[in-house]
Amino acid sequence: MNKYMAMIIMIAVYPVEAHAYINPSTVSLVFAAVAGSVAVLGYYTRAIIYKIQSFFSKKKDKNS
């Protein structure tokens, strides 16, 4: 496991020259994808928290 972590860190940190052009529409596409992912993650996290809260805060029936 440590060998793989070291390899991943080396690949992520090692500088590589890139001879490519990233146009602005690509950057905006990536930004929109990241923003959408964060929004969906926030929505589902909130929905799960509300379901858990409603499960524990249900009022018990007096006739039972």
C-alpha positions as CSV (number, residue, x, y, z in Angstrom):
1,M,0.0,0.0,0.0
2,N,2.8,2.4,0.9
3,K,4.5,1.7,-2.4
4,Y,1.4,2.7,-4.3
5,M,0.9,5.8,-2.3
6,A,4.5,6.9,-2.9
7,M,4.1,6.2,-6.6
8,I,0.9,8.3,-6.8
9,I,2.5,11.2,-4.9
10,M,5.5,11.1,-7.2
11,I,3.3,11.1,-10.3
12,A,1.2,14.0,-9.0
13,V,4.1,16.1,-7.9
14,Y,6.6,15.4,-10.7
15,P,6.5,18.3,-13.2
16,V,5.8,17.4,-16.8
17,E,6.0,19.7,-19.7
18,A,2.8,19.9,-21.6
19,H,2.7,21.3,-25.1
20,A,-1.0,21.7,-25.4
21,Y,-3.6,24.4,-25.5
22,I,-6.6,24.5,-23.2
23,N,-9.3,26.7,-24.6
24,P,-11.6,28.7,-22.3
25,S,-14.6,26.5,-23.2
26,T,-12.8,23.5,-21.7
27,V,-12.1,25.3,-18.5
28,S,-15.7,26.4,-18.2
29,L,-16.9,22.9,-18.9
30,V,-14.7,21.5,-16.1
31,F,-15.9,24.4,-13.8
32,A,-19.5,23.6,-14.5
33,A,-19.0,19.9,-13.9
34,V,-17.3,20.5,-10.6
35,A,-19.9,23.0,-9.5
36,G,-22.7,20.6,-10.5
37,S,-21.1,17.8,-8.6
38,V,-20.7,19.9,-5.5
39,A,-24.3,21.0,-5.7
40,V,-25.6,17.4,-6.1
41,L,-23.4,16.2,-3.3
42,G,-24.7,19.0,-1.0
43,Y,-28.3,18.3,-1.9
44,Y,-28.1,14.6,-1.2
45,T,-26.1,15.1,2.0
46,R,-28.8,17.5,3.2
47,A,-31.6,15.0,2.2
48,I,-29.9,12.2,4.1
49,I,-29.4,14.4,7.2
50,Y,-33.1,15.5,7.1
51,K,-34.2,11.9,6.8
52,I,-32.1,10.9,9.8
53,Q,-33.4,13.8,11.9
54,S,-37.0,13.1,11.0
55,F,-36.5,9.4,11.9
56,F,-35.3,10.3,15.4
57,S,-37.7,13.2,16.0
58,K,-40.9,11.3,15.2
59,K,-43.6,11.8,17.9
60,K,-44.8,8.6,19.4
61,D,-48.5,7.7,19.2
62,K,-50.3,8.1,22.6
63,N,-52.7,5.2,21.9
64,S,-50.0,2.6,21.4
